[in-house]
Amino acid sequence: MGIQEIIKGKKEWRAHMARVKSLPQDYQIVYKEIQKYLFKVGPVQLTEGTGLLSEIVDLFEDGAALGKDVLEVTGKDVAAFCDDPIKDSKTYADIYQESVNQKVNKAMKKVTDKKK
């Protein structure tokens, strides 16, 4: 990743966060919790730009403009709201599970080969 890409990414992130800060307080609180949740359990591609997070801000901006309470937009189960759009995405947990399985399979193959 070149310096220009890093600078561009930072500018995009700052613009994104400026949008978040312009939301009503209750929306900001829920957004920050969603962001934390997605960074912990979310998809690998989440760190590439602001795609999903921008879509959430779009939804929140629309909800706020209509005068809706944030939980009317997300539903009371905010984690489930987060899980739905990422259900088919590869997560860091998936990558780690694959890594563990590959290491075990490789080690077991060595043991099996030695027995022959």
N, C-alpha and C positions, 0 to 999 in steps of 0.2 A: 504494500500500500504506500503510495507516494505522499509527499507532503501536501500536495494540492488536494488529494482525496481526503486527507485528514482534516484540512481546513474546511473543505466543503461540508464534510460530515458534522463538524462542530457548529458551523453556521446553521445547518438544517436542524440540529438538535436544539440550539438556542431559540430558533424561530418556533419550533414545536413547543418548547417549554413556555415561551411567551404566550402562546395560545392557551396552554393549560392555566397559566396565571391569570388570564382574563376571564376564566370561568367563575361562576359563583363558588363560594367557599365549600359548600357540601359536595359539589362536583369535583373540586380539587382534592378533597380528602379521599373520595372514592377512587379517583384516578390514581393517586399516589399508591393506594393499596393494590389496585389492579397492576400497576407498573411493578411493584415489588413482587407480587405473586407471579407475574409472567416472567420476570427475570430469574426467579427461583425454579419454576417448574416448566417454563414455556419452551417454545421451539427454538432451535438453533438459529434459524434465520431472523429471529427477533432482533438480534444484535446488528443486523445488516439494514441500516436505515431506520425509518420510523413507521413503516407501512401499517402494521396492525394498530400500533399505538395512535397513529394519525387518524385511522378510521374510528377509533374509540373517541378521540377528541371531536371529530366531525359529528358523531352521534350525540355526544354530550352538548356540543354547541347547539345542535338542533333541539334537543330536549330542553335546554335552558331557555332558548328563544321562545319555545312554546309554553314556558312557565311550569314545566313538569318538575317534580321532585326527582332527584337523581335515582332513587330506588324504583321509581316508576319506569325509568329507562332501563336499568340493569336487572330489575327484579330483586327480591330480598336476598337471594343466594348469589352473591357477587362472584364467588369462586366458580360456580356453575356457568355464570355469564362468561367468565374468562376461558373456561375449559372448552366451550362449544366451538369457537373458531380455530382452536389449535388441536382438536381431537385427532386429526389425521397427519399432524406435523411431527417430524422427528425432534425429540427432545435430547437434552444432555444426558438424561437418565437412560434413554434408549442407547445412546452411543456407549455409555459406560457398561451397560448390560452386554452389548455386543463384544466389547473389549474383554470383559471377564470371560465370556463364553469362548472367545477365540483363544485366550491364554490357556484355559482349562483344556480345550480340545487339542491344542498344540502339545501341551504337557502329557496328556493321556496318550497321544500318538507316539511320543518318544518312549513312554513306558511300554506300550504295546509292541513297538518295534524292537526294543531290547529283549523282550520275552521270546521273540521269534528266533 
